């Protein structure tokens, strides 16, 4: 069975929760596969799929590119020192995800393509954020209709 989008999102959450905390220390990194009703602890990942791109058919295989924004939130924009914390975490996330990642799923390979620092709004609150744009290529075998 090939990776479905929920499998991909579940694998991302698992990988994100295992990221080593910059500078050591103890912390349970939270990660969500959809926007939560509220955010109480930081930093926290909010993962949102933004679309599918480049659907290609090749015989009985379909190649699909899922686009996912991994928003790492640090605190509301008015909280001091959140930008400093973001600087530490960006490298830790890039290191954890490496170049290409398998996500522990058959037929799915992803890579972070860019990082932006625009604030992220969730439930009418803007947060200091680092948004990692992830592209996941899925090679999906399927039975073509005749």
Short mmCIF file of the C-alpha atoms (twelve columns), coordinates in Angstrom:
data_MODEL
# 
_entry.id   MODEL 
# 
loop_
_atom_site.group_PDB 
_atom_site.id 
_atom_site.type_symbol 
_atom_site.label_atom_id 
_atom_site.label_alt_id 
_atom_site.label_comp_id 
_atom_site.label_asym_id 
_atom_site.label_seq_id 
_atom_site.Cartn_x 
_atom_site.Cartn_y 
_atom_site.Cartn_z 
_atom_site.pdbx_PDB_model_num 
ATOM 1   C CA . UNK A 1   0.000  0.000  0.000   1 
ATOM 2   C CA . UNK A 2   1.292  3.432  -0.855  1 
ATOM 3   C CA . UNK A 3   1.341  6.483  1.353   1 
ATOM 4   C CA . UNK A 4   -1.858 8.486  1.589   1 
ATOM 5   C CA . UNK A 5   -1.856 12.111 2.741   1 
ATOM 6   C CA . UNK A 6   -2.956 11.166 6.287   1 
ATOM 7   C CA . UNK A 7   -0.086 8.647  6.496   1 
ATOM 8   C CA . UNK A 8   2.294  11.410 5.414   1 
ATOM 9   C CA . UNK A 9   0.910  13.859 7.982   1 
ATOM 10  C CA . UNK A 10  1.129  11.231 10.755  1 
ATOM 11  C CA . UNK A 11  4.753  10.476 9.814   1 
ATOM 12  C CA . UNK A 12  5.610  14.202 9.861   1 
ATOM 13  C CA . UNK A 13  4.140  14.619 13.347  1 
ATOM 14  C CA . UNK A 14  6.194  11.653 14.587  1 
ATOM 15  C CA . UNK A 15  9.409  13.034 13.063  1 
ATOM 16  C CA . UNK A 16  8.775  16.520 14.426  1 
ATOM 17  C CA . UNK A 17  8.142  15.269 17.954  1 
ATOM 18  C CA . UNK A 18  11.525 13.508 17.865  1 
ATOM 19  C CA . UNK A 19  13.566 16.625 16.985  1 
ATOM 20  C CA . UNK A 20  16.335 17.257 19.490  1 
ATOM 21  C CA . UNK A 21  15.869 20.496 21.378  1 
ATOM 22  C CA . UNK A 22  18.518 23.070 20.502  1 
ATOM 23  C CA . UNK A 23  20.875 23.567 23.433  1 
ATOM 24  C CA . UNK A 24  19.569 20.471 25.207  1 
ATOM 25  C CA . UNK A 25  17.006 20.669 27.937  1 
ATOM 26  C CA . UNK A 26  13.703 18.937 28.360  1 
ATOM 27  C CA . UNK A 27  10.672 19.733 26.295  1 
ATOM 28  C CA . UNK A 28  7.868  17.838 24.649  1 
ATOM 29  C CA . UNK A 29  7.579  19.320 21.183  1 
ATOM 30  C CA . UNK A 30  3.945  19.305 20.159  1 
ATOM 31  C CA . UNK A 31  2.933  18.768 16.548  1 
ATOM 32  C CA . UNK A 32  -0.511 18.795 14.945  1 
ATOM 33  C CA . UNK A 33  -1.669 17.413 11.612  1 
ATOM 34  C CA . UNK A 34  -4.297 20.150 11.357  1 
ATOM 35  C CA . UNK A 35  -4.869 23.558 12.960  1 
ATOM 36  C CA . UNK A 36  -5.675 23.104 16.666  1 
ATOM 37  C CA . UNK A 37  -8.418 25.021 18.460  1 
ATOM 38  C CA . UNK A 38  -5.757 26.717 20.594  1 
ATOM 39  C CA . UNK A 39  -2.035 26.651 21.304  1 
ATOM 40  C CA . UNK A 40  -0.817 26.614 24.896  1 
ATOM 41  C CA . UNK A 41  2.799  25.392 24.759  1 
ATOM 42  C CA . UNK A 42  5.627  26.484 22.489  1 
ATOM 43  C CA . UNK A 43  7.279  25.746 20.191  1 
ATOM 44  C CA . UNK A 44  4.611  23.817 18.317  1 
ATOM 45  C CA . UNK A 45  4.273  22.523 14.751  1 
ATOM 46  C CA . UNK A 46  1.042  23.092 12.847  1 
ATOM 47  C CA . UNK A 47  1.114  21.137 9.571   1 
ATOM 48  C CA . UNK A 48  -1.211 22.081 6.731   1 
ATOM 49  C CA . UNK A 49  -1.273 20.527 3.281   1 
ATOM 50  C CA . UNK A 50  -1.533 23.302 0.713   1 
ATOM 51  C CA . UNK A 51  -2.153 21.285 -2.438  1 
ATOM 52  C CA . UNK A 52  -1.086 18.669 -4.935  1 
ATOM 53  C CA . UNK A 53  1.163  19.502 -7.845  1 
ATOM 54  C CA . UNK A 54  2.541  17.660 -10.881 1 
ATOM 55  C CA . UNK A 55  0.255  14.652 -11.074 1 
ATOM 56  C CA . UNK A 56  1.840  12.405 -13.695 1 
ATOM 57  C CA . UNK A 57  0.748  9.025  -15.014 1 
ATOM 58  C CA . UNK A 58  3.190  6.392  -16.196 1 
ATOM 59  C CA . UNK A 59  1.628  3.022  -16.976 1 
ATOM 60  C CA . UNK A 60  0.128  1.734  -13.749 1 
ATOM 61  C CA . UNK A 61  1.952  4.321  -11.628 1 
ATOM 62  C CA . UNK A 62  0.825  7.773  -10.614 1 
ATOM 63  C CA . UNK A 63  3.400  10.286 -9.356  1 
ATOM 64  C CA . UNK A 64  1.933  12.928 -7.055  1 
ATOM 65  C CA . UNK A 65  3.673  15.828 -5.309  1 
ATOM 66  C CA . UNK A 66  2.011  16.866 -2.053  1 
ATOM 67  C CA . UNK A 67  2.841  20.376 -0.837  1 
ATOM 68  C CA . UNK A 68  2.817  20.813 2.934   1 
ATOM 69  C CA . UNK A 69  3.571  23.857 5.063   1 
ATOM 70  C CA . UNK A 70  5.106  22.954 8.408   1 
ATOM 71  C CA . UNK A 71  4.499  26.042 10.560  1 
ATOM 72  C CA . UNK A 72  6.711  26.060 13.653  1 
ATOM 73  C CA . UNK A 73  5.147  28.564 16.051  1 
ATOM 74  C CA . UNK A 74  7.064  30.154 18.904  1 
ATOM 75  C CA . UNK A 75  4.805  32.674 20.622  1 
ATOM 76  C CA . UNK A 76  2.427  35.515 19.865  1 
ATOM 77  C CA . UNK A 77  4.210  38.245 17.899  1 
ATOM 78  C CA . UNK A 78  4.275  40.600 20.893  1 
ATOM 79  C CA . UNK A 79  6.347  38.227 23.064  1 
ATOM 80  C CA . UNK A 80  10.002 39.182 23.467  1 
ATOM 81  C CA . UNK A 81  12.847 36.781 22.543  1 
ATOM 82  C CA . UNK A 82  10.718 34.567 20.285  1 
ATOM 83  C CA . UNK A 83  12.821 35.508 17.247  1 
ATOM 84  C CA . UNK A 84  15.985 34.433 19.072  1 
ATOM 85  C CA . UNK A 85  14.444 31.048 19.831  1 
ATOM 86  C CA . UNK A 86  13.370 30.675 16.195  1 
ATOM 87  C CA . UNK A 87  16.979 31.128 15.060  1 
ATOM 88  C CA . UNK A 88  18.046 28.107 17.117  1 
ATOM 89  C CA . UNK A 89  15.210 25.889 15.942  1 
ATOM 90  C CA . UNK A 90  15.501 26.476 12.185  1 
ATOM 91  C CA . UNK A 91  18.871 24.732 11.971  1 
ATOM 92  C CA . UNK A 92  17.684 21.925 14.269  1 
ATOM 93  C CA . UNK A 93  14.697 21.233 12.003  1 
ATOM 94  C CA . UNK A 94  16.812 21.346 8.837   1 
ATOM 95  C CA . UNK A 95  19.302 18.947 10.451  1 
ATOM 96  C CA . UNK A 96  16.557 16.575 11.582  1 
ATOM 97  C CA . UNK A 97  14.972 16.404 8.152   1 
ATOM 98  C CA . UNK A 98  18.260 16.223 6.256   1 
ATOM 99  C CA . UNK A 99  18.290 16.403 2.470   1 
ATOM 100 C CA . UNK A 100 15.689 13.929 1.280   1 
ATOM 101 C CA . UNK A 101 13.519 12.156 3.774   1 
ATOM 102 C CA . UNK A 102 11.707 8.861  3.441   1 
ATOM 103 C CA . UNK A 103 9.176  9.576  6.211   1 
ATOM 104 C CA . UNK A 104 9.293  5.878  7.040   1 
ATOM 105 C CA . UNK A 105 6.698  5.246  4.326   1 
ATOM 106 C CA . UNK A 106 6.866  3.090  1.241   1 
ATOM 107 C CA . UNK A 107 6.919  5.113  -1.957  1 
ATOM 108 C CA . UNK A 108 7.144  8.569  -0.328  1 
ATOM 109 C CA . UNK A 109 10.169 10.867 -0.411  1 
ATOM 110 C CA . UNK A 110 10.153 14.468 0.762   1 
ATOM 111 C CA . UNK A 111 12.413 17.454 1.074   1 
ATOM 112 C CA . UNK A 112 12.251 20.907 2.572   1 
ATOM 113 C CA . UNK A 113 12.425 23.435 -0.256  1 
ATOM 114 C CA . UNK A 114 12.317 26.727 1.607   1 
ATOM 115 C CA . UNK A 115 11.875 28.425 4.975   1 
ATOM 116 C CA . UNK A 116 10.025 31.704 5.493   1 
ATOM 117 C CA . UNK A 117 9.661  33.857 8.601   1 
ATOM 118 C CA . UNK A 118 6.311  35.550 8.043   1 
ATOM 119 C CA . UNK A 119 3.985  35.610 11.056  1 
ATOM 120 C CA . UNK A 120 1.365  32.855 11.027  1 
ATOM 121 C CA . UNK A 121 -2.212 33.620 12.076  1 
ATOM 122 C CA . UNK A 122 -4.221 31.010 13.931  1 
ATOM 123 C CA . UNK A 123 -7.623 31.755 15.471  1 
ATOM 124 C CA . UNK A 124 -7.118 35.524 15.180  1 
ATOM 125 C CA . UNK A 125 -3.708 35.449 16.897  1 
ATOM 126 C CA . UNK A 126 -0.472 36.092 15.004  1 
ATOM 127 C CA . UNK A 127 2.558  34.035 15.991  1 
ATOM 128 C CA . UNK A 128 6.287  34.335 15.383  1 
ATOM 129 C CA . UNK A 129 6.879  31.421 13.024  1 
ATOM 130 C CA . UNK A 130 9.248  29.573 10.764  1 
ATOM 131 C CA . UNK A 131 7.373  27.951 7.908   1 
ATOM 132 C CA . UNK A 132 9.130  25.032 6.243   1 
ATOM 133 C CA . UNK A 133 7.763  24.267 2.773   1 
ATOM 134 C CA . UNK A 134 7.878  20.521 2.261   1 
ATOM 135 C CA . UNK A 135 7.374  18.723 -1.056  1 
ATOM 136 C CA . UNK A 136 6.557  15.007 -0.773  1 
ATOM 137 C CA . UNK A 137 6.695  12.867 -3.897  1 
ATOM 138 C CA . UNK A 138 4.511  9.761  -3.783  1 
ATOM 139 C CA . UNK A 139 4.878  6.973  -6.326  1 
ATOM 140 C CA . UNK A 140 1.457  5.369  -6.272  1 
ATOM 141 C CA . UNK A 141 0.641  2.105  -8.045  1 
ATOM 142 C CA . UNK A 142 -2.962 1.971  -9.196  1 
ATOM 143 C CA . UNK A 143 -5.230 0.031  -11.516 1 
ATOM 144 C CA . UNK A 144 -5.859 2.216  -14.549 1 
ATOM 145 C CA . UNK A 145 -9.450 2.291  -15.772 1 
ATOM 146 C CA . UNK A 146 -9.965 0.987  -19.283 1 
# 
